[in-house]
Amino acid sequence: MSTAHHYLVPSETSRTETLVSKSRFITTIARVSSIETVKSLLSDIRAEMSDATHHVYAFRIGFGNSVIEGMSDDGEPSGTAGPPVLTALRGAAIGDILIVVTRYFGGTKLGTGGLVRAYTEAAQNGLVHLKTEEKVSRTTLGIQVPYPLYEAIKRLITQFHGAVEDEQFAGDVTVIAAIPSDGVLEFYRNIANLSAGKVTPIVLSDT
């Protein structure tokens, strides 16, 4: 089950081609993490295929209730291109994703209904061939640990499928650990029980 902390993302950039009434629809799908990444990839694709008629796109950053969406018809009649691509994207239940459908006009006008069908087909064709992987959101914590609790807390981090990213040894040990975000609250409770409330992790970042 996909959640805001666990969801599918593209594992690599992919490209497929769909031919409709002599028009070529080239679908590029890539993983994105921000609006800036979307803009950069769009710029690259437009430069690569600068002789194309349109570069229609849709994207979703994040997943579930925290998703950011966007789309563009890029000069096609309003509602015939961007919305069908975004609809296909929503149906795929994939996050952090950009679809760009680049059209080379083949000389035959498709009409509004034909354009909707063509862009839907091109997007779905790309999604069918897309390879995905699961993204697990992680929270990076800073934990100041007394030496007697050091080994026990390291075992607890492992138990919660976390990873130690750094350690600094001084009066106490400062452990920097990344924990799957959906387990952070339970991890806090276990740390509190283990240390009798003396150790409180500090959130450093979320990814």
C-alpha positions as CSV (number, residue, x, y, z in Angstrom):
1,M,0.0,0.0,0.0
2,S,1.3,3.4,-1.0
3,T,1.5,6.2,1.6
4,A,3.0,9.6,1.9
5,H,6.2,7.9,3.3
6,H,6.3,4.8,1.0
7,Y,5.4,5.1,-2.7
8,L,6.6,4.2,-6.2
9,V,8.9,6.5,-8.1
10,P,10.7,6.1,-11.5
11,S,13.9,4.2,-11.1
12,E,15.3,5.6,-14.4
13,T,14.5,7.9,-17.2
14,S,12.6,6.2,-20.0
15,R,11.4,7.1,-23.5
16,T,8.8,5.5,-25.7
17,E,7.2,6.5,-29.1
18,T,3.6,6.3,-30.2
19,L,2.5,7.0,-33.8
20,V,-1.0,8.4,-34.4
21,S,-2.1,9.5,-37.9
22,K,1.5,10.1,-38.9
23,S,2.1,12.3,-35.9
24,R,4.9,11.1,-33.6
25,F,4.4,11.3,-29.9
26,I,7.6,10.8,-28.0
27,T,7.1,10.2,-24.2
28,T,9.9,10.9,-21.8
29,I,9.4,10.0,-18.2
30,A,11.8,11.0,-15.4
31,R,12.0,11.2,-11.6
32,V,11.8,14.7,-10.2
33,S,12.1,16.1,-6.7
34,S,11.3,19.8,-7.1
35,I,9.8,22.4,-9.4
36,E,13.4,23.4,-10.3
37,T,14.1,19.8,-11.4
38,V,11.0,19.9,-13.6
39,K,12.0,23.2,-15.2
40,S,15.6,21.9,-15.8
41,L,14.4,18.6,-17.5
42,L,11.9,20.5,-19.6
43,S,14.6,22.8,-20.8
44,D,16.8,19.9,-21.7
45,I,14.1,18.1,-23.6
46,R,13.1,21.2,-25.5
47,A,16.7,21.8,-26.5
48,E,17.1,18.2,-27.5
49,M,14.0,18.2,-29.7
50,S,13.8,21.8,-30.6
51,D,12.2,21.1,-34.0
52,A,9.1,19.4,-32.4
53,T,5.7,21.0,-32.6
54,H,4.7,20.7,-28.9
55,H,6.2,19.6,-25.5
56,V,3.2,18.8,-23.4
57,Y,3.9,17.8,-19.8
58,A,2.4,16.8,-16.4
59,F,4.2,16.2,-13.1
60,R,3.5,15.0,-9.6
61,I,6.0,15.7,-6.8
62,G,5.4,13.8,-3.6
63,F,2.4,11.5,-3.0
64,G,-1.0,11.4,-1.3
65,N,-2.2,14.5,0.4
66,S,1.2,16.3,0.1
67,V,1.5,16.1,-3.7
68,I,2.3,19.1,-5.9
69,E,0.9,18.8,-9.4
70,G,1.3,20.8,-12.6
71,M,0.7,20.5,-16.4
72,S,0.7,22.3,-19.7
73,D,-1.0,22.0,-23.1
74,D,2.0,23.8,-24.6
75,G,0.0,25.3,-27.4
76,E,-2.4,22.5,-28.1
77,P,-6.2,23.3,-27.8
78,S,-7.0,23.9,-24.1
79,G,-7.7,20.7,-22.2
80,T,-6.7,18.3,-25.0
81,A,-3.2,17.5,-23.9
82,G,-2.0,18.4,-20.4
83,P,-5.1,17.2,-18.6
84,P,-5.2,13.7,-20.3
85,V,-1.5,13.2,-19.4
86,L,-2.1,14.3,-15.8
87,T,-5.1,11.9,-15.6
88,A,-3.0,9.0,-16.8
89,L,-0.3,10.0,-14.3
90,R,-2.8,10.1,-11.4
91,G,-4.1,6.6,-12.3
92,A,-0.6,5.2,-12.2
93,A,-0.1,5.9,-8.4
94,I,3.5,7.0,-8.9
95,G,5.1,10.0,-7.2
96,D,8.1,12.3,-8.0
97,I,7.4,11.9,-11.7
98,L,7.5,14.1,-14.8
99,I,5.9,13.0,-18.2
100,V,6.8,15.1,-21.3
101,V,5.0,14.1,-24.5
102,T,6.8,15.7,-27.4
103,R,4.7,15.8,-30.6
104,Y,6.0,16.0,-34.2
105,F,3.0,17.0,-36.3
106,G,2.5,14.5,-39.2
107,G,0.2,16.6,-41.4
108,T,-3.2,15.3,-40.3
109,K,-5.2,17.2,-37.8
110,L,-6.6,15.0,-35.0
111,G,-9.4,17.2,-33.7
112,T,-10.0,17.8,-30.0
113,G,-11.2,14.2,-29.3
114,G,-8.4,12.7,-31.3
115,L,-5.8,14.8,-29.4
116,V,-7.2,13.7,-26.0
117,R,-7.0,10.0,-27.1
118,A,-3.5,10.4,-28.6
119,Y,-2.0,12.1,-25.6
120,T,-3.7,9.6,-23.3
121,E,-2.3,6.7,-25.3
122,A,1.2,8.2,-25.4
123,A,1.3,8.8,-21.7
124,Q,-0.1,5.3,-20.9
125,N,2.3,3.7,-23.3
126,G,5.2,5.4,-21.5
127,L,3.9,4.4,-18.1
128,V,3.5,0.7,-19.1
129,H,7.2,0.5,-20.0
130,L,8.4,2.5,-17.0
131,K,10.6,0.8,-14.4
132,T,9.8,1.9,-10.8
133,E,11.2,1.4,-7.3
134,E,9.9,2.1,-3.9
135,K,10.8,5.4,-2.2
136,V,11.0,5.3,1.6
137,S,11.0,8.7,3.2
138,R,13.6,9.1,5.9
139,T,14.1,11.4,8.8
140,T,17.6,12.2,9.9
141,L,18.0,12.5,13.6
142,G,20.8,13.7,15.9
143,I,21.0,11.7,19.1
144,Q,23.3,12.5,22.0
145,V,24.0,9.2,23.6
146,P,25.7,8.4,26.9
147,Y,28.4,5.7,26.5
148,P,26.6,3.0,28.5
149,L,23.6,3.3,26.1
150,Y,25.6,3.5,22.9
151,E,25.4,-0.2,21.8
152,A,21.7,-0.5,22.8
153,I,20.7,2.5,20.8
154,K,22.7,1.3,17.8
155,R,20.7,-1.9,18.0
156,L,17.5,0.0,18.2
157,I,18.4,2.0,15.1
158,T,18.9,-1.3,13.2
159,Q,15.7,-2.7,14.6
160,F,13.9,0.3,13.0
161,H,15.6,-0.3,9.6
162,G,17.6,2.9,10.1
163,A,21.2,3.6,9.2
164,V,24.0,5.4,11.2
165,E,25.4,8.2,9.0
166,D,27.9,9.6,11.3
167,E,29.3,9.3,14.9
168,Q,31.2,11.8,17.0
169,F,32.9,10.7,20.2
170,A,33.4,13.2,23.0
171,G,31.9,13.4,26.5
172,D,28.9,11.5,25.0
173,V,28.5,10.0,21.6
174,T,26.6,12.0,19.0
175,V,25.0,9.7,16.5
176,I,23.5,10.9,13.2
177,A,20.9,8.3,12.0
178,A,18.4,8.1,9.2
179,I,15.1,6.4,10.2
180,P,12.1,5.6,8.0
181,S,9.8,8.5,8.6
182,D,6.7,6.5,9.4
183,G,8.6,4.8,12.3
184,V,10.0,8.0,13.9
185,L,7.3,8.4,16.7
186,E,7.6,4.8,17.8
187,F,11.4,5.2,17.7
188,Y,11.1,8.2,20.0
189,R,9.0,6.1,22.4
190,N,11.6,3.3,22.4
191,I,14.5,5.8,23.0
192,A,12.6,7.3,25.9
193,N,12.0,4.0,27.5
194,L,15.5,2.8,27.0
195,S,17.1,5.9,28.5
196,A,14.4,6.7,31.1
197,G,13.6,9.9,29.3
198,K,17.2,11.2,29.3
199,V,17.8,10.9,25.5
200,T,15.7,12.9,23.1
201,P,16.6,12.8,19.4
202,I,16.6,16.0,17.4
203,V,15.2,16.1,13.8
204,L,17.8,17.4,11.4
205,S,16.1,16.9,8.1
206,D,13.4,14.9,6.2
207,T,14.0,13.4,2.7
